Amino acid sequence: MGPTGPPVSDGAEPGSAPGRPSGLLDVLGVASVVLDAQGRIVLWSPQAEELFGYPAQEALGAYAARVMVHEEHLELVKKLFADVIATGRGWAGAFPVRRKDGSTRLVEFRNMRLLDDQGDVYALGLAADQATVRRLEQDVALSTRMIAQSPIGLAVLDTGLRYVSVNAALERINGVPVEEHIGRQVGEVLPMLDVGSLDAALRHVLETGRPLVDHPVSGRTPADPYEDRAWSVSLYRLEDAVGTVLGVAKSVRDVTAERRAGIEAESARRRLALIADASARIGTTLELDRTASELADVAVPELADVAAVDLLDSVIGGRRSSTDPCEPAVIRALAVRADNAPEAMQAADTPGQVARYGPDRLVTECVRSARPVMIPQVKDVDLPRIARSPEAAALLARAGVHSYLAVPLIARGEVLGALDLKRINNPLPFSEDDLLLARELAARAAVQIDNARWYQNARDTAITLQRSLLPTHPSVTGGLEVASRYQPAGAATEVGGDWFDVIPLDGGKTALVVGDVMGSGITAAATMGRLRTATNTLAALDLDPAVLLEHLDRITSDLDHSIATCVYAVHEPRDGRCLIANAGHLPPVHVRRDGARELLDLPTGAPLGVGGVEFTTTVFTLDPGDELILYTDGLVETRTHSLDERLDTLLGLLDDPARPLEEVCDLLVRTLHHPDNHDDVAVLIARAQPRD
């Protein structure tokens, strides 16, 4: 089967089989006319019929001047004809002719003398409509000028995909002279370029005729052999007027600057997105370790493959940072994150670990100078200055660390530590843009880290104060087995108000107290300490619980308008009686040895500090094996559940009177204390022992 597409011009050499003729002559419509020596028409082509309007039977044998020329030009034409016949010199020019229909048309002529084998003289005239000729001339001139002066590289390739024409712009783009293009294929001209996809595209366009626009190509050419460039290539099949395929036209536009601008714009967009993400994700809590982890999570993998957040140990301890130029930096790792870099993770310091980095280490230089340290291309000699030890340096070498960046964490003018970044899988070295982004992240995170470390220090102080004010008590006292739990709040500002106490009294009796100072922080902890001291002093007087609460109420009223809730109970082991009074506190739970449990129905009373309110003492029996559970509101209150629902849950957990009290305390705190509730929790459980 032969080809079904348009015929292809094969560019055959002379002497080869004839190819399909060009359609250019058909476009011109060149007419051929032969005259004898007397000026009579002896040959009249079909194109002449169309151009002049006379059929051959009318034109043949007639004098050409009378058929083709207007009367006013007759003498001039005769003279020109005579000169051609007499001298043999041809004549060319444009001349108005008269058509059969009486109209006049300007025609481009080429006339020459002919001799046959008998020596007879003839004149050959070739004629074409001048408007058609001028249009083609203009098209060619325009195309030539545009191709020569275009800033876009242009080329024509034949059906063998060999260059036949190249403009100056493509010569500059490729860095190869025009003459070295001609007759060669793209891959031969540009051996450094991977032209597989381009060759396939050229053949596809040649075979199908469907143009390909803005095909991306990238690589290196002799014009710029040391840097990758990008081009947009468009391909179009060339055909003549009758559909013969001539080859492929190729336009090449250098889009390196546009590509780089696009990459930079995308990089800027990603940087802004990362900064916005950091603003939302870093500092969600006031926990130091979590804040550091949030910074590391943001940095990996968008900015680095490995990120470590390191703080100076002195900063964590609440002291001013200071690094002597001759001394190592004592650093504590707070967080490490890695993306598919297990060996680099092995080389990193374990979070919480304190390490000493010598004065020559880069992280030491970073925190000492308060300036970033960047090594875009890490060499083997750099690794010992990056790693803490030779073993860690070897691990980083095996991991393939090729770029390093450390930026200081600075807040309120103080260097807290450093954000340490490494690249392994990302092939690009750290750039100035990466440095700006890392500094922005570090600046934002440093403030949050500084807040977290001060809150943590304040919280540790409050917890220390709180714990110092809470009692230590024996597990068995005055006929009671006792267990307790205290869990501080999650933030420094919320620590401080809850307390409990187990107070031995005369006669083997025991006082049990649980209270909660409204408010939080160190002030609440101090108020709680004063109330606890007052309670211990009053308990020694063996007062009725209601009377004791009345005294505490007056004391609380004098403590800068403080308010507190409190439950005070006294257990008498001889007869199992328990006297209890409530000052605005949640009801205690009574669990009987047979498993029955209930909230004690006590007069609630008013909180301490309100003033002028009477309190009531209630008496109930605490038999051997029975339990009394006192607790603060931090155990049961949440933002999403009703208090009744939570108290029912509390009763449901107390389903085994034989369960060890320590386990009961753990169960209650673990199950009931809700993460959303940032209040202190105090739990005190007493189980009555068998009577003597």
Summary of the structure (lengths in Angstrom):
residues: 692
radius of gyration: 50.5
end to end distance: 118.0
largest distance: 162.4
contacts: 2251
relative contact order: 0.06
helix: 38%
strand: 28%
